Structure formats: structure tokens, C-alpha cells
Amino acid sequence: MPAIEEAVESFETILKELPPDEVELVAGSLKRLIERIAPSGEDPLIESLAGRTWSREEKIQLELESLFRYFERRRQLLEGALSATIVAKLLGTSRQTPHDRMKSMTLLGVLDKGSYRFPAWQFDPEGPDGVLDGLPLVLRALKVSDLSKLNWLMRPNPYLDGLTPIAALKIGEKERVIEFAAAVGIR
């Protein structure tokens, strides 16, 4: 079976497991992908940089692989995340409070399979309002989507001496993390 057919088969399997909102997101991504790919496969800049060009099928394969990696990263980031009900019990509030705090950017939540999921690492019984000290200021400083915030917070950052921003917050580097968060998304 050619590589492109294997990728399509894998892709169909993954699509069947996704909730409708994520299927819509994937469909939009694929539509934009197909619109971007040059039908001729010729690109002088790519050829001069890489020493070759890629066929339309190879480009689609590369984009599909990238999309698979994106969704795998999403699953990894949300592994162990808490529901709004559990967060409300944890904080001793109503079920609506986590949603309200997410809207006011004092909690991080990501829509997943129709419900918001809240990463467990943000909760700290000794922190202000039950969250990691400085997190609300970092969330407000980041001018990107909620999933991008989650990804940024969980990736080792060279400007924070290789620590993740969460690890840096936990050791008291609040001002540094806020400073670097404010630069994210600026062009």
C-alpha cells in the first residue's frame, strides 16, 4: 500500500475517534492545506534551499504527519486534566466557577470533546485562590489560544534556563516568566 494511502487510512481511523468539533477543526486544516499546495510541485526557493522539490503527494503526506503530531501533542498536554466538576470540588466552589475563572484568565482550560479540561498542575493549595502563584498574570500576558498557552507553559524554554514556565513559576521566577509570556505572539 503506498504511503499516501496508509496515511489516509490512519487519518480516517483517528477521525472516527474525534468529537464533531475536532473533526471540523481537522477538516478546515486539511482544506487550507490543499489550497496551499502548489499543483505543479515546483518551488524554486525550496529547491534552492533543500536541493529538491516535493511532489503534491509528498507535500500532503508531510502535512498529514504534521497534523498527526499536533493532535498527539494535544492528547499529551491534556492527559490527566480535570473536569470542571472536579475543579469545583477541589476549590470548594460551584461548577460554574471554573468556567468563570477561565474567562477571567485566572485558570487555564482547554475545550476537549465538548467539555473544558483543566490541567492539574495549575492547582496549588498554598497558592492564591488555589492556583500556582503568578499563573493568572502569565495567562493574561499570553496573547495566544488556550491550547497554545498550555503548550508554551509545558515546553522547556531556553530563556528560562531550560525550565518549563510552570517549573520556573514553582521556584519563584514569576517576574521572568511574566516578562517572557508578554513577548509571546508579538510580531
N, C-alpha and C positions, 0 to 999 in steps of 0.2 A: 504494500500500500504506500503510495507516495506521501511524502512528509506533509503536504498541504491537506490531504485527505485525513491523515491521522490527527492533525491539529483541529480540523473541523469536527471530527468525531469526539475528541476530548472536550472541545468547546461546547458541543451540544449536551454532553453529559453534565458539565458544570452548569449550563443554563437551566437545566431541569431542576437543579437543586436550589437555585436562587429565588428569592421572593420577587414579585412583579416589579417593585420599584427598582431593584438592582438589574433586572432584565432590561428595563427601559434605559437605564444608565449605560449598560453594555451596548445595547442596540444603537444608541446615539454615538457612542465612541466608535463603533465599527463604521457607522455611516460617515463620520468625519474622516476616519482612516481611509476609506475607499475614495472619498473625494480628494484627499491629499496626494494619493499615489499617482505619479505620472504614468499614463498608459504605455508610453514608449520605453520606460525603464532607463532612459538616458538622462544623466545629470552630470554635466561637466565638472562641477565643483566636487561632488562626491567621488567621481572617477579620479580627479587630480589628487585628492586627499587620501583615498583608500586604495588607489591603483586599480579599481574595478567598479562596475556598476552592478546593481542587483535587478533581477527580473521582477515583474509585478508580483508573481507568486512568492518569491523570496521576501519581498517587502511585506506582503500580507502575513507571511509566516513570522517574520520578526516582530511585527506589530501585535500579532496574537500572543506570542510568547511574552511580550512586554505586558499585555493586558492580564495574562495568567499570573505573572509575577505580582502585579498590582493587587489583584484580588487575594492572592496568597498572603501578601503583606498585611492587607486589611484584616484577614482572619487572624493572623498572628497578633496584631495590635489589639484586637477585641477579645482575644482569648482570656477568659476569667473575668470579663467585665460584668458589672452588676446591673440588674434591672432597676427601674425607678422604685418599685415596691420595696426591694431590699435596701436601696439607698435611704428611702423614707424611714424604714425601721431602724437602720443604722444611726441615722441622725435624730430619730425621735420626732419626726415631722409627718405631715400629710403626704400622700402620694403625689400631689401636685407640686410640692416644694422643690423636689429635684429639677423638675421642668422649669419652674420659675427661676431657680438659681442658675440653670443652664442659660436661659435667656438673658439674665443679668451678668453672665460671664463670671460667675463665682464657682461654677462646676463645669467640667467638660463631659459632654455626652455626644455620642455619635449614633445616628439613625442606622439601625441594623435589623433587617427582616421586619420592618414596620414598627419597631419599638426602639426607644433610646436606650443605649447601653453606656454605663459609666465606668471607666477604668478604676479598678480598686486601689491602685497606688496613690490616687489623689487624696484619699481619706486619711486623716491623722487625728486621733482623739485628743492630742495635745495642741493641735493647730487651731488657729482662729476659725470659728464656725465649723470645726470638724474637718477642715481640709489643710493640706500642706501649706505652710506659711509662704506667702508670696505668689501662690498659684493664680489667684484671681487677677492680680496685676499682670502676670505673664499672659494669661488668656486674653485680657483686654488689649495688650500690646501687640499680640499676633494678629495680623490682618490677612488671614487665610481661612480656608474652610475648616470645619471641626476635625475632619479626618486628617488634614494637613497639620493641624495643631498637634494632634495625637502623634503623628509620625515624627514631627520635629522634636517634641518632648521626649521621645523614646530613642532617638538616634544619638550615638556618640557625636560630640561636637568638638571640632579642633580648637575653637575659640574658648572652650571651657576645659582645656587641657585633656581632651578626650572623654570627659564625662558626659553622660546624657544630661540634658537640662533638669530632669527630675532628680538625678543624683546630686547635681550641683545645688539645687534648692534644699535638699535634705541635709547638706553640710553647711548651710547658711550663706550660700553665694547668691542670695536673692537679687541684689542690685545688678550683678553681672548678667544674670540670666534675663532680667527685665531689659537691660540695655541691648543684648543681642536679639531678644524677641522683637523689640521695636524695629529692628532693621530687616526682619523677615518680610518678604513680599514687596519691599520698596524697589522700585526700578529707577 
